[in-house]
Amino acid sequence: MKKQILRVSPMQSAKVMAALYFVFSIPLALIMILVSMISPQPGTSMLMALMMPLMYVVIGFLFTLLGAWVYNLVAARIGGFEFETAEVGDQARYG
């Protein structure tokens, strides 16, 4: 059975993606901090490594908000993403 996503919630989508960007940025920031501690080089800043997760969150939130808004405009005119679904057992639902 085909289904179509006609609208996504821009604010909810942006919040979820901002949280994901934050989680993804933490290991990267830790690596940057470790590298800057081991071999300090000009232009390598601890502050920048600490600000990176915040920048990821803000930029990810804004671009997802914009992307969801544009998706809704496009989907209203030409239709949304299509996907097929199938019924599965309860065990496979959250696996």
PDB file of N, CA, C and O in Angstrom:
ATOM      1  N   MET A   1       0.848  -1.165   0.000  1.00  0.00           N
ATOM      2  CA  MET A   1       0.000   0.000   0.000  1.00  0.00           C
ATOM      3  C   MET A   1       0.899   1.235   0.000  1.00  0.00           C
ATOM      4  O   MET A   1       1.793   1.353   0.838  1.00  0.00           O
ATOM      5  N   LYS A   2       0.666   2.142  -0.925  1.00  0.00           N
ATOM      6  CA  LYS A   2       1.448   3.375  -0.992  1.00  0.00           C
ATOM      7  C   LYS A   2       0.837   4.419  -0.075  1.00  0.00           C
ATOM      8  O   LYS A   2      -0.383   4.534   0.044  1.00  0.00           O
ATOM      9  N   LYS A   3       1.711   5.176   0.568  1.00  0.00           N
ATOM     10  CA  LYS A   3       1.289   6.301   1.395  1.00  0.00           C
ATOM     11  C   LYS A   3       2.119   7.497   0.996  1.00  0.00           C
ATOM     12  O   LYS A   3       3.188   7.352   0.404  1.00  0.00           O
ATOM     13  N   GLN A   4       1.626   8.681   1.320  1.00  0.00           N
ATOM     14  CA  GLN A   4       2.325   9.899   0.941  1.00  0.00           C
ATOM     15  C   GLN A   4       2.380  10.834   2.137  1.00  0.00           C
ATOM     16  O   GLN A   4       1.391  11.010   2.849  1.00  0.00           O
ATOM     17  N   ILE A   5       3.544  11.433   2.351  1.00  0.00           N
ATOM     18  CA  ILE A   5       3.706  12.416   3.420  1.00  0.00           C
ATOM     19  C   ILE A   5       3.341  13.774   2.819  1.00  0.00           C
ATOM     20  O   ILE A   5       4.080  14.318   1.999  1.00  0.00           O
ATOM     21  N   LEU A   6       2.205  14.308   3.231  1.00  0.00           N
ATOM     22  CA  LEU A   6       1.724  15.569   2.664  1.00  0.00           C
ATOM     23  C   LEU A   6       2.267  16.785   3.395  1.00  0.00           C
ATOM     24  O   LEU A   6       2.420  17.851   2.799  1.00  0.00           O
ATOM     25  N   ARG A   7       2.559  16.634   4.672  1.00  0.00           N
ATOM     26  CA  ARG A   7       3.040  17.772   5.454  1.00  0.00           C
ATOM     27  C   ARG A   7       3.887  17.260   6.604  1.00  0.00           C
ATOM     28  O   ARG A   7       3.588  16.223   7.197  1.00  0.00           O
ATOM     29  N   VAL A   8       4.941  17.991   6.912  1.00  0.00           N
ATOM     30  CA  VAL A   8       5.744  17.711   8.096  1.00  0.00           C
ATOM     31  C   VAL A   8       5.686  18.941   8.995  1.00  0.00           C
ATOM     32  O   VAL A   8       5.546  20.063   8.509  1.00  0.00           O
ATOM     33  N   SER A   9       5.791  18.735  10.276  1.00  0.00           N
ATOM     34  CA  SER A   9       5.787  19.843  11.219  1.00  0.00           C
ATOM     35  C   SER A   9       7.174  20.476  11.244  1.00  0.00           C
ATOM     36  O   SER A   9       8.120  19.847  11.716  1.00  0.00           O
ATOM     37  N   PRO A  10       7.318  21.703  10.749  1.00  0.00           N
ATOM     38  CA  PRO A  10       8.645  22.322  10.716  1.00  0.00           C
ATOM     39  C   PRO A  10       9.286  22.431  12.104  1.00  0.00           C
ATOM     40  O   PRO A  10      10.464  22.108  12.258  1.00  0.00           O
ATOM     41  N   MET A  11       8.545  22.873  13.101  1.00  0.00           N
ATOM     42  CA  MET A  11       9.132  23.076  14.424  1.00  0.00           C
ATOM     43  C   MET A  11       9.538  21.748  15.065  1.00  0.00           C
ATOM     44  O   MET A  11      10.630  21.646  15.623  1.00  0.00           O
ATOM     45  N   GLN A  12       8.685  20.740  14.996  1.00  0.00           N
ATOM     46  CA  GLN A  12       9.023  19.443  15.586  1.00  0.00           C
ATOM     47  C   GLN A  12      10.197  18.809  14.852  1.00  0.00           C
ATOM     48  O   GLN A  12      11.091  18.245  15.481  1.00  0.00           O
ATOM     49  N   SER A  13      10.199  18.897  13.532  1.00  0.00           N
ATOM     50  CA  SER A  13      11.305  18.347  12.753  1.00  0.00           C
ATOM     51  C   SER A  13      12.606  19.044  13.108  1.00  0.00           C
ATOM     52  O   SER A  13      13.641  18.394  13.253  1.00  0.00           O
ATOM     53  N   ALA A  14      12.562  20.363  13.250  1.00  0.00           N
ATOM     54  CA  ALA A  14      13.759  21.135  13.578  1.00  0.00           C
ATOM     55  C   ALA A  14      14.268  20.785  14.974  1.00  0.00           C
ATOM     56  O   ALA A  14      15.478  20.700  15.181  1.00  0.00           O
ATOM     57  N   LYS A  15      13.368  20.580  15.933  1.00  0.00           N
ATOM     58  CA  LYS A  15      13.792  20.215  17.288  1.00  0.00           C
ATOM     59  C   LYS A  15      14.473  18.851  17.302  1.00  0.00           C
ATOM     60  O   LYS A  15      15.512  18.675  17.937  1.00  0.00           O
ATOM     61  N   VAL A  16      13.887  17.897  16.605  1.00  0.00           N
ATOM     62  CA  VAL A  16      14.468  16.551  16.566  1.00  0.00           C
ATOM     63  C   VAL A  16      15.833  16.577  15.895  1.00  0.00           C
ATOM     64  O   VAL A  16      16.781  15.972  16.396  1.00  0.00           O
ATOM     65  N   MET A  17      15.943  17.268  14.774  1.00  0.00           N
ATOM     66  CA  MET A  17      17.218  17.314  14.068  1.00  0.00           C
ATOM     67  C   MET A  17      18.271  18.068  14.877  1.00  0.00           C
ATOM     68  O   MET A  17      19.443  17.692  14.854  1.00  0.00           O
ATOM     69  N   ALA A  18      17.883  19.109  15.581  1.00  0.00           N
ATOM     70  CA  ALA A  18      18.837  19.838  16.427  1.00  0.00           C
ATOM     71  C   ALA A  18      19.381  18.923  17.515  1.00  0.00           C
ATOM     72  O   ALA A  18      20.574  18.957  17.819  1.00  0.00           O
ATOM     73  N   ALA A  19      18.516  18.109  18.102  1.00  0.00           N
ATOM     74  CA  ALA A  19      18.978  17.156  19.125  1.00  0.00           C
ATOM     75  C   ALA A  19      19.930  16.127  18.519  1.00  0.00           C
ATOM     76  O   ALA A  19      20.934  15.773  19.135  1.00  0.00           O
ATOM     77  N   LEU A  20      19.621  15.650  17.324  1.00  0.00           N
ATOM     78  CA  LEU A  20      20.512  14.695  16.659  1.00  0.00           C
ATOM     79  C   LEU A  20      21.853  15.328  16.326  1.00  0.00           C
ATOM     80  O   LEU A  20      22.897  14.706  16.525  1.00  0.00           O
ATOM     81  N   TYR A  21      21.840  16.555  15.822  1.00  0.00           N
ATOM     82  CA  TYR A  21      23.091  17.249  15.523  1.00  0.00           C
ATOM     83  C   TYR A  21      23.930  17.424  16.786  1.00  0.00           C
ATOM     84  O   TYR A  21      25.154  17.308  16.738  1.00  0.00           O
ATOM     85  N   PHE A  22      23.285  17.701  17.903  1.00  0.00           N
ATOM     86  CA  PHE A  22      24.017  17.851  19.164  1.00  0.00           C
ATOM     87  C   PHE A  22      24.699  16.542  19.546  1.00  0.00           C
ATOM     88  O   PHE A  22      25.878  16.526  19.898  1.00  0.00           O
ATOM     89  N   VAL A  23      23.954  15.454  19.475  1.00  0.00           N
ATOM     90  CA  VAL A  23      24.519  14.146  19.814  1.00  0.00           C
ATOM     91  C   VAL A  23      25.675  13.792  18.879  1.00  0.00           C
ATOM     92  O   VAL A  23      26.700  13.281  19.330  1.00  0.00           O
ATOM     93  N   PHE A  24      25.519  14.060  17.585  1.00  0.00           N
ATOM     94  CA  PHE A  24      26.580  13.752  16.617  1.00  0.00           C
ATOM     95  C   PHE A  24      27.807  14.645  16.814  1.00  0.00           C
ATOM     96  O   PHE A  24      28.925  14.215  16.529  1.00  0.00           O
ATOM     97  N   SER A  25      27.625  15.859  17.288  1.00  0.00           N
ATOM     98  CA  SER A  25      28.743  16.790  17.401  1.00  0.00           C
ATOM     99  C   SER A  25      29.603  16.557  18.637  1.00  0.00           C
ATOM    100  O   SER A  25      30.763  16.968  18.661  1.00  0.00           O
ATOM    101  N   ILE A  26      29.066  15.914  19.653  1.00  0.00           N
ATOM    102  CA  ILE A  26      29.839  15.709  20.884  1.00  0.00           C
ATOM    103  C   ILE A  26      31.111  14.893  20.637  1.00  0.00           C
ATOM    104  O   ILE A  26      32.182  15.328  21.060  1.00  0.00           O
ATOM    105  N   PRO A  27      31.050  13.730  19.974  1.00  0.00           N
ATOM    106  CA  PRO A  27      32.302  13.006  19.726  1.00  0.00           C
ATOM    107  C   PRO A  27      33.299  13.804  18.885  1.00  0.00           C
ATOM    108  O   PRO A  27      34.506  13.732  19.117  1.00  0.00           O
ATOM    109  N   LEU A  28      32.803  14.556  17.919  1.00  0.00           N
ATOM    110  CA  LEU A  28      33.693  15.376  17.099  1.00  0.00           C
ATOM    111  C   LEU A  28      34.373  16.454  17.930  1.00  0.00           C
ATOM    112  O   LEU A  28      35.566  16.712  17.763  1.00  0.00           O
ATOM    113  N   ALA A  29      33.626  17.078  18.817  1.00  0.00           N
ATOM    114  CA  ALA A  29      34.204  18.109  19.677  1.00  0.00           C
ATOM    115  C   ALA A  29      35.242  17.500  20.611  1.00  0.00           C
ATOM    116  O   ALA A  29      36.293  18.098  20.840  1.00  0.00           O
ATOM    117  N   LEU A  30      34.959  16.324  21.149  1.00  0.00           N
ATOM    118  CA  LEU A  30      35.924  15.659  22.034  1.00  0.00           C
ATOM    119  C   LEU A  30      37.217  15.327  21.295  1.00  0.00           C
ATOM    120  O   LEU A  30      38.308  15.493  21.839  1.00  0.00           O
ATOM    121  N   ILE A  31      37.093  14.864  20.069  1.00  0.00           N
ATOM    122  CA  ILE A  31      38.281  14.570  19.265  1.00  0.00           C
ATOM    123  C   ILE A  31      39.076  15.848  19.012  1.00  0.00           C
ATOM    124  O   ILE A  31      40.303  15.849  19.112  1.00  0.00           O
ATOM    125  N   MET A  32      38.379  16.930  18.687  1.00  0.00           N
ATOM    126  CA  MET A  32      39.069  18.203  18.459  1.00  0.00           C
ATOM    127  C   MET A  32      39.792  18.668  19.721  1.00  0.00           C
ATOM    128  O   MET A  32      40.911  19.175  19.642  1.00  0.00           O
ATOM    129  N   ILE A  33      39.171  18.501  20.865  1.00  0.00           N
ATOM    130  CA  ILE A  33      39.795  18.904  22.127  1.00  0.00           C
ATOM    131  C   ILE A  33      41.037  18.063  22.399  1.00  0.00           C
ATOM    132  O   ILE A  33      42.081  18.594  22.777  1.00  0.00           O
ATOM    133  N   LEU A  34      40.923  16.754  22.207  1.00  0.00           N
ATOM    134  CA  LEU A  34      42.075  15.872  22.429  1.00  0.00           C
ATOM    135  C   LEU A  34      43.228  16.216  21.495  1.00  0.00           C
ATOM    136  O   LEU A  34      44.379  16.278  21.928  1.00  0.00           O
ATOM    137  N   VAL A  35      42.934  16.438  20.237  1.00  0.00           N
ATOM    138  CA  VAL A  35      43.974  16.778  19.267  1.00  0.00           C
ATOM    139  C   VAL A  35      44.634  18.104  19.633  1.00  0.00           C
ATOM    140  O   VAL A  35      45.855  18.231  19.547  1.00  0.00           O
ATOM    141  N   SER A  36      43.844  19.085  20.038  1.00  0.00           N
ATOM    142  CA  SER A  36      44.425  20.385  20.385  1.00  0.00           C
ATOM    143  C   SER A  36      45.254  20.304  21.664  1.00  0.00           C
ATOM    144  O   SER A  36      46.184  21.090  21.842  1.00  0.00           O
ATOM    145  N   MET A  37      44.936  19.370  22.551  1.00  0.00           N
ATOM    146  CA  MET A  37      45.730  19.193  23.769  1.00  0.00           C
ATOM    147  C   MET A  37      47.048  18.472  23.466  1.00  0.00           C
ATOM    148  O   MET A  37      48.081  18.792  24.054  1.00  0.00           O
ATOM    149  N   ILE A  38      47.012  17.509  22.557  1.00  0.00           N
ATOM    150  CA  ILE A  38      48.195  16.728  22.227  1.00  0.00           C
ATOM    151  C   ILE A  38      49.185  17.540  21.415  1.00  0.00           C
ATOM    152  O   ILE A  38      50.371  17.585  21.738  1.00  0.00           O
ATOM    153  N   SER A  39      48.707  18.171  20.377  1.00  0.00           N
ATOM    154  CA  SER A  39      49.608  18.953  19.518  1.00  0.00           C
ATOM    155  C   SER A  39      48.985  20.311  19.229  1.00  0.00           C
ATOM    156  O   SER A  39      48.353  20.505  18.191  1.00  0.00           O
ATOM    157  N   PRO A  40      49.167  21.246  20.150  1.00  0.00           N
ATOM    158  CA  PRO A  40      48.588  22.572  19.917  1.00  0.00           C
ATOM    159  C   PRO A  40      49.213  23.245  18.691  1.00  0.00           C
ATOM    160  O   PRO A  40      50.434  23.337  18.565  1.00  0.00           O
ATOM    161  N   GLN A  41      48.368  23.697  17.824  1.00  0.00           N
ATOM    162  CA  GLN A  41      48.814  24.371  16.606  1.00  0.00           C
ATOM    163  C   GLN A  41      48.167  25.745  16.557  1.00  0.00           C
ATOM    164  O   GLN A  41      47.094  25.951  17.125  1.00  0.00           O
ATOM    165  N   PRO A  42      48.811  26.675  15.886  1.00  0.00           N
ATOM    166  CA  PRO A  42      48.187  27.998  15.758  1.00  0.00           C
ATOM    167  C   PRO A  42      46.817  27.884  15.067  1.00  0.00           C
ATOM    168  O   PRO A  42      46.665  27.173  14.074  1.00  0.00           O
ATOM    169  N   GLY A  43      45.859  28.578  15.600  1.00  0.00           N
ATOM    170  CA  GLY A  43      44.524  28.563  15.014  1.00  0.00           C
ATOM    171  C   GLY A  43      43.616  27.501  15.616  1.00  0.00           C
ATOM    172  O   GLY A  43      42.414  27.493  15.351  1.00  0.00           O
ATOM    173  N   THR A  44      44.179  26.600  16.428  1.00  0.00           N
ATOM    174  CA  THR A  44      43.358  25.571  17.075  1.00  0.00           C
ATOM    175  C   THR A  44      42.910  26.125  18.417  1.00  0.00           C
ATOM    176  O   THR A  44      43.736  26.448  19.270  1.00  0.00           O
ATOM    177  N   SER A  45      41.643  26.232  18.597  1.00  0.00           N
ATOM    178  CA  SER A  45      41.110  26.857  19.801  1.00  0.00           C
ATOM    179  C   SER A  45      40.214  25.889  20.556  1.00  0.00           C
ATOM    180  O   SER A  45      39.354  25.225  19.976  1.00  0.00           O
ATOM    181  N   MET A  46      40.438  25.824  21.872  1.00  0.00           N
ATOM    182  CA  MET A  46      39.557  25.018  22.720  1.00  0.00           C
ATOM    183  C   MET A  46      38.143  25.592  22.704  1.00  0.00           C
ATOM    184  O   MET A  46      37.156  24.856  22.722  1.00  0.00           O
ATOM    185  N   LEU A  47      38.067  26.908  22.669  1.00  0.00           N
ATOM    186  CA  LEU A  47      36.757  27.562  22.644  1.00  0.00           C
ATOM    187  C   LEU A  47      35.968  27.147  21.408  1.00  0.00           C
ATOM    188  O   LEU A  47      34.764  26.903  21.482  1.00  0.00           O
ATOM    189  N   MET A  48      36.653  27.070  20.279  1.00  0.00           N
ATOM    190  CA  MET A  48      35.982  26.658  19.044  1.00  0.00           C
ATOM    191  C   MET A  48      35.470  25.223  19.169  1.00  0.00           C
ATOM    192  O   MET A  48      34.360  24.919  18.733  1.00  0.00           O
ATOM    193  N   ALA A  49      36.266  24.353  19.756  1.00  0.00           N
ATOM    194  CA  ALA A  49      35.846  22.953  19.936  1.00  0.00           C
ATOM    195  C   ALA A  49      34.643  22.868  20.857  1.00  0.00           C
ATOM    196  O   ALA A  49      33.768  22.025  20.660  1.00  0.00           O
ATOM    197  N   LEU A  50      34.592  23.726  21.854  1.00  0.00           N
ATOM    198  CA  LEU A  50      33.458  23.717  22.777  1.00  0.00           C
ATOM    199  C   LEU A  50      32.221  24.374  22.160  1.00  0.00           C
ATOM    200  O   LEU A  50      31.092  24.024  22.506  1.00  0.00           O
ATOM    201  N   MET A  51      32.431  25.318  21.253  1.00  0.00           N
ATOM    202  CA  MET A  51      31.304  26.002  20.606  1.00  0.00           C
ATOM    203  C   MET A  51      30.705  25.187  19.460  1.00  0.00           C
ATOM    204  O   MET A  51      29.573  25.437  19.046  1.00  0.00           O
ATOM    205  N   MET A  52      31.457  24.217  18.949  1.00  0.00           N
ATOM    206  CA  MET A  52      30.999  23.448  17.800  1.00  0.00           C
ATOM    207  C   MET A  52      29.634  22.773  18.020  1.00  0.00           C
ATOM    208  O   MET A  52      28.776  22.866  17.143  1.00  0.00           O
ATOM    209  N   PRO A  53      29.401  22.092  19.168  1.00  0.00           N
ATOM    210  CA  PRO A  53      28.073  21.497  19.344  1.00  0.00           C
ATOM    211  C   PRO A  53      26.948  22.529  19.313  1.00  0.00           C
ATOM    212  O   PRO A  53      25.880  22.265  18.761  1.00  0.00           O
ATOM    213  N   LEU A  54      27.181  23.693  19.898  1.00  0.00           N
ATOM    214  CA  LEU A  54      26.161  24.739  19.882  1.00  0.00           C
ATOM    215  C   LEU A  54      25.906  25.232  18.461  1.00  0.00           C
ATOM    216  O   LEU A  54      24.759  25.447  18.070  1.00  0.00           O
ATOM    217  N   MET A  55      26.971  25.409  17.697  1.00  0.00           N
ATOM    218  CA  MET A  55      26.806  25.852  16.311  1.00  0.00           C
ATOM    219  C   MET A  55      26.063  24.802  15.488  1.00  0.00           C
ATOM    220  O   MET A  55      25.199  25.148  14.682  1.00  0.00           O
ATOM    221  N   TYR A  56      26.390  23.521  15.682  1.00  0.00           N
ATOM    222  CA  TYR A  56      25.678  22.453  14.987  1.00  0.00           C
ATOM    223  C   TYR A  56      24.192  22.504  15.303  1.00  0.00           C
ATOM    224  O   TYR A  56      23.359  22.367  14.407  1.00  0.00           O
ATOM    225  N   VAL A  57      23.857  22.700  16.572  1.00  0.00           N
ATOM    226  CA  VAL A  57      22.452  22.725  16.985  1.00  0.00           C
ATOM    227  C   VAL A  57      21.718  23.889  16.324  1.00  0.00           C
ATOM    228  O   VAL A  57      20.645  23.703  15.749  1.00  0.00           O
ATOM    229  N   VAL A  58      22.283  25.068  16.402  1.00  0.00           N
ATOM    230  CA  VAL A  58      21.614  26.259  15.861  1.00  0.00           C
ATOM    231  C   VAL A  58      21.462  26.161  14.342  1.00  0.00           C
ATOM    232  O   VAL A  58      20.377  26.384  13.806  1.00  0.00           O
ATOM    233  N   ILE A  59      22.550  25.830  13.659  1.00  0.00           N
ATOM    234  CA  ILE A  59      22.493  25.754  12.199  1.00  0.00           C
ATOM    235  C   ILE A  59      21.603  24.602  11.743  1.00  0.00           C
ATOM    236  O   ILE A  59      20.831  24.752  10.797  1.00  0.00           O
ATOM    237  N   GLY A  60      21.707  23.442  12.417  1.00  0.00           N
ATOM    238  CA  GLY A  60      20.852  22.306  12.074  1.00  0.00           C
ATOM    239  C   GLY A  60      19.383  22.621  12.280  1.00  0.00           C
ATOM    240  O   GLY A  60      18.543  22.245  11.462  1.00  0.00           O
ATOM    241  N   PHE A  61      19.064  23.317  13.382  1.00  0.00           N
ATOM    242  CA  PHE A  61      17.685  23.701  13.670  1.00  0.00           C
ATOM    243  C   PHE A  61      17.151  24.620  12.570  1.00  0.00           C
ATOM    244  O   PHE A  61      16.068  24.391  12.032  1.00  0.00           O
ATOM    245  N   LEU A  62      17.919  25.659  12.243  1.00  0.00           N
ATOM    246  CA  LEU A  62      17.447  26.635  11.253  1.00  0.00           C
ATOM    247  C   LEU A  62      17.274  26.027   9.864  1.00  0.00           C
ATOM    248  O   LEU A  62      16.276  26.286   9.191  1.00  0.00           O
ATOM    249  N   PHE A  63      18.244  25.218   9.432  1.00  0.00           N
ATOM    250  CA  PHE A  63      18.135  24.638   8.097  1.00  0.00           C
ATOM    251  C   PHE A  63      17.034  23.583   8.021  1.00  0.00           C
ATOM    252  O   PHE A  63      16.389  23.445   6.982  1.00  0.00           O
ATOM    253  N   THR A  64      16.810  22.839   9.099  1.00  0.00           N
ATOM    254  CA  THR A  64      15.712  21.873   9.092  1.00  0.00           C
ATOM    255  C   THR A  64      14.371  22.588   9.096  1.00  0.00           C
ATOM    256  O   THR A  64      13.438  22.166   8.414  1.00  0.00           O
ATOM    257  N   LEU A  65      14.270  23.666   9.859  1.00  0.00           N
ATOM    258  CA  LEU A  65      13.045  24.469   9.867  1.00  0.00           C
ATOM    259  C   LEU A  65      12.742  24.982   8.462  1.00  0.00           C
ATOM    260  O   LEU A  65      11.611  24.878   7.986  1.00  0.00           O
ATOM    261  N   LEU A  66      13.748  25.529   7.807  1.00  0.00           N
ATOM    262  CA  LEU A  66      13.586  26.022   6.444  1.00  0.00           C
ATOM    263  C   LEU A  66      13.258  24.881   5.479  1.00  0.00           C
ATOM    264  O   LEU A  66      12.379  25.019   4.628  1.00  0.00           O
ATOM    265  N   GLY A  67      13.960  23.760   5.610  1.00  0.00           N
ATOM    266  CA  GLY A  67      13.730  22.619   4.726  1.00  0.00           C
ATOM    267  C   GLY A  67      12.326  22.054   4.855  1.00  0.00           C
ATOM    268  O   GLY A  67      11.702  21.707   3.852  1.00  0.00           O
ATOM    269  N   ALA A  68      11.817  21.956   6.096  1.00  0.00           N
ATOM    270  CA  ALA A  68      10.458  21.449   6.302  1.00  0.00           C
ATOM    271  C   ALA A  68       9.425  22.409   5.732  1.00  0.00           C
ATOM    272  O   ALA A  68       8.419  21.983   5.164  1.00  0.00           O
ATOM    273  N   TRP A  69       9.674  23.696   5.882  1.00  0.00           N
ATOM    274  CA  TRP A  69       8.753  24.695   5.337  1.00  0.00           C
ATOM    275  C   TRP A  69       8.700  24.597   3.811  1.00  0.00           C
ATOM    276  O   TRP A  69       7.619  24.622   3.222  1.00  0.00           O
ATOM    277  N   VAL A  70       9.871  24.485   3.173  1.00  0.00           N
ATOM    278  CA  VAL A  70       9.929  24.361   1.715  1.00  0.00           C
ATOM    279  C   VAL A  70       9.289  23.048   1.273  1.00  0.00           C
ATOM    280  O   VAL A  70       8.565  23.019   0.278  1.00  0.00           O
ATOM    281  N   TYR A  71       9.552  21.954   2.008  1.00  0.00           N
ATOM    282  CA  TYR A  71       8.935  20.666   1.677  1.00  0.00           C
ATOM    283  C   TYR A  71       7.414  20.801   1.655  1.00  0.00           C
ATOM    284  O   TYR A  71       6.761  20.311   0.735  1.00  0.00           O
ATOM    285  N   ASN A  72       6.853  21.460   2.657  1.00  0.00           N
ATOM    286  CA  ASN A  72       5.396  21.619   2.717  1.00  0.00           C
ATOM    287  C   ASN A  72       4.870  22.419   1.526  1.00  0.00           C
ATOM    288  O   ASN A  72       3.797  22.110   1.008  1.00  0.00           O
ATOM    289  N   LEU A  73       5.605  23.439   1.083  1.00  0.00           N
ATOM    290  CA  LEU A  73       5.184  24.204  -0.094  1.00  0.00           C
ATOM    291  C   LEU A  73       5.198  23.327  -1.346  1.00  0.00           C
ATOM    292  O   LEU A  73       4.255  23.346  -2.138  1.00  0.00           O
ATOM    293  N   VAL A  74       6.266  22.567  -1.514  1.00  0.00           N
ATOM    294  CA  VAL A  74       6.397  21.700  -2.692  1.00  0.00           C
ATOM    295  C   VAL A  74       5.367  20.572  -2.640  1.00  0.00           C
ATOM    296  O   VAL A  74       4.706  20.289  -3.638  1.00  0.00           O
ATOM    297  N   ALA A  75       5.229  19.930  -1.480  1.00  0.00           N
ATOM    298  CA  ALA A  75       4.310  18.796  -1.346  1.00  0.00           C
ATOM    299  C   ALA A  75       2.862  19.219  -1.594  1.00  0.00           C
ATOM    300  O   ALA A  75       2.068  18.433  -2.111  1.00  0.00           O
ATOM    301  N   ALA A  76       2.518  20.444  -1.233  1.00  0.00           N
ATOM    302  CA  ALA A  76       1.153  20.929  -1.466  1.00  0.00           C
ATOM    303  C   ALA A  76       0.853  21.058  -2.960  1.00  0.00           C
ATOM    304  O   ALA A  76      -0.303  20.974  -3.377  1.00  0.00           O
ATOM    305  N   ARG A  77       1.892  21.260  -3.753  1.00  0.00           N
ATOM    306  CA  ARG A  77       1.681  21.461  -5.194  1.00  0.00           C
ATOM    307  C   ARG A  77       1.861  20.188  -6.019  1.00  0.00           C
ATOM    308  O   ARG A  77       1.094  19.935  -6.948  1.00  0.00           O
ATOM    309  N   ILE A  78       2.860  19.399  -5.687  1.00  0.00           N
ATOM    310  CA  ILE A  78       3.138  18.218  -6.526  1.00  0.00           C
ATOM    311  C   ILE A  78       3.047  16.893  -5.773  1.00  0.00           C
ATOM    312  O   ILE A  78       3.254  15.831  -6.360  1.00  0.00           O
ATOM    313  N   GLY A  79       2.743  16.950  -4.490  1.00  0.00           N
ATOM    314  CA  GLY A  79       2.650  15.729  -3.700  1.00  0.00           C
ATOM    315  C   GLY A  79       3.931  15.506  -2.919  1.00  0.00           C
ATOM    316  O   GLY A  79       4.982  16.062  -3.238  1.00  0.00           O
ATOM    317  N   GLY A  80       3.821  14.685  -1.895  1.00  0.00           N
ATOM    318  CA  GLY A  80       4.960  14.452  -1.019  1.00  0.00           C
ATOM    319  C   GLY A  80       5.687  13.165  -1.348  1.00  0.00           C
ATOM    320  O   GLY A  80       5.394  12.502  -2.344  1.00  0.00           O
ATOM    321  N   PHE A  81       6.651  12.818  -0.487  1.00  0.00           N
ATOM    322  CA  PHE A  81       7.374  11.562  -0.638  1.00  0.00           C
ATOM    323  C   PHE A  81       6.390  10.409  -0.586  1.00  0.00           C
ATOM    324  O   PHE A  81       5.449  10.423   0.209  1.00  0.00           O
ATOM    325  N   GLU A  82       6.603   9.418  -1.426  1.00  0.00           N
ATOM    326  CA  GLU A  82       5.774   8.215  -1.392  1.00  0.00           C
ATOM    327  C   GLU A  82       6.600   7.069  -0.850  1.00  0.00           C
ATOM    328  O   GLU A  82       7.798   6.958  -1.112  1.00  0.00           O
ATOM    329  N   PHE A  83       5.933   6.218  -0.087  1.00  0.00           N
ATOM    330  CA  PHE A  83       6.588   5.028   0.428  1.00  0.00           C
ATOM    331  C   PHE A  83       5.545   3.936   0.559  1.00  0.00           C
ATOM    332  O   PHE A  83       4.345   4.206   0.612  1.00  0.00           O
ATOM    333  N   GLU A  84       6.013   2.710   0.611  1.00  0.00           N
ATOM    334  CA  GLU A  84       5.118   1.583   0.755  1.00  0.00           C
ATOM    335  C   GLU A  84       5.230   1.039   2.160  1.00  0.00           C
ATOM    336  O   GLU A  84       6.301   1.057   2.766  1.00  0.00           O
ATOM    337  N   THR A  85       4.103   0.551   2.674  1.00  0.00           N
ATOM    338  CA  THR A  85       4.094  -0.015   4.011  1.00  0.00           C
ATOM    339  C   THR A  85       3.611  -1.455   3.951  1.00  0.00           C
ATOM    340  O   THR A  85       2.943  -1.872   3.005  1.00  0.00           O
ATOM    341  N   ALA A  86       3.964  -2.191   4.975  1.00  0.00           N
ATOM    342  CA  ALA A  86       3.507  -3.564   5.103  1.00  0.00           C
ATOM    343  C   ALA A  86       3.289  -3.847   6.583  1.00  0.00           C
ATOM    344  O   ALA A  86       4.017  -3.330   7.430  1.00  0.00           O
ATOM    345  N   GLU A  87       2.318  -4.644   6.887  1.00  0.00           N
ATOM    346  CA  GLU A  87       2.066  -5.050   8.263  1.00  0.00           C
ATOM    347  C   GLU A  87       3.123  -6.073   8.668  1.00  0.00           C
ATOM    348  O   GLU A  87       3.428  -6.994   7.911  1.00  0.00           O
ATOM    349  N   VAL A  88       3.671  -5.906   9.854  1.00  0.00           N
ATOM    350  CA  VAL A  88       4.657  -6.849  10.375  1.00  0.00           C
ATOM    351  C   VAL A  88       4.272  -7.231  11.797  1.00  0.00           C
ATOM    352  O   VAL A  88       3.426  -6.591  12.422  1.00  0.00           O
ATOM    353  N   GLY A  89       4.904  -8.278  12.292  1.00  0.00           N
ATOM    354  CA  GLY A  89       4.628  -8.711  13.657  1.00  0.00           C
ATOM    355  C   GLY A  89       5.106  -7.705  14.683  1.00  0.00           C
ATOM    356  O   GLY A  89       5.941  -6.853  14.377  1.00  0.00           O
ATOM    357  N   ASP A  90       4.581  -7.793  15.909  1.00  0.00           N
ATOM    358  CA  ASP A  90       4.947  -6.865  16.969  1.00  0.00           C
ATOM    359  C   ASP A  90       6.428  -6.935  17.322  1.00  0.00           C
ATOM    360  O   ASP A  90       7.005  -5.920  17.713  1.00  0.00           O
ATOM    361  N   GLN A  91       7.069  -8.113  17.195  1.00  0.00           N
ATOM    362  CA  GLN A  91       8.479  -8.246  17.541  1.00  0.00           C
ATOM    363  C   GLN A  91       9.352  -7.374  16.647  1.00  0.00           C
ATOM    364  O   GLN A  91      10.330  -6.796  17.121  1.00  0.00           O
ATOM    365  N   ALA A  92       9.024  -7.272  15.386  1.00  0.00           N
ATOM    366  CA  ALA A  92       9.855  -6.549  14.439  1.00  0.00           C
ATOM    367  C   ALA A  92       9.572  -5.036  14.454  1.00  0.00           C
ATOM    368  O   ALA A  92      10.284  -4.276  13.799  1.00  0.00           O
ATOM    369  N   ARG A  93       8.568  -4.602  15.174  1.00  0.00           N
ATOM    370  CA  ARG A  93       8.145  -3.216  15.123  1.00  0.00           C
ATOM    371  C   ARG A  93       9.245  -2.244  15.566  1.00  0.00           C
ATOM    372  O   ARG A  93       9.464  -1.225  14.910  1.00  0.00           O
ATOM    373  N   TYR A  94       9.934  -2.546  16.664  1.00  0.00           N
ATOM    374  CA  TYR A  94      10.923  -1.607  17.207  1.00  0.00           C
ATOM    375  C   TYR A  94      12.341  -2.122  17.080  1.00  0.00           C
ATOM    376  O   TYR A  94      13.234  -1.622  17.764  1.00  0.00           O
ATOM    377  N   GLY A  95      12.575  -3.097  16.234  1.00  0.00           N
ATOM    378  CA  GLY A  95      13.899  -3.682  16.101  1.00  0.00           C
ATOM    379  C   GLY A  95      14.709  -2.936  15.157  1.00  0.00           C
ATOM    380  O   GLY A  95      15.864  -3.290  14.919  1.00  0.00           O
TER     381      GLY A  95
END
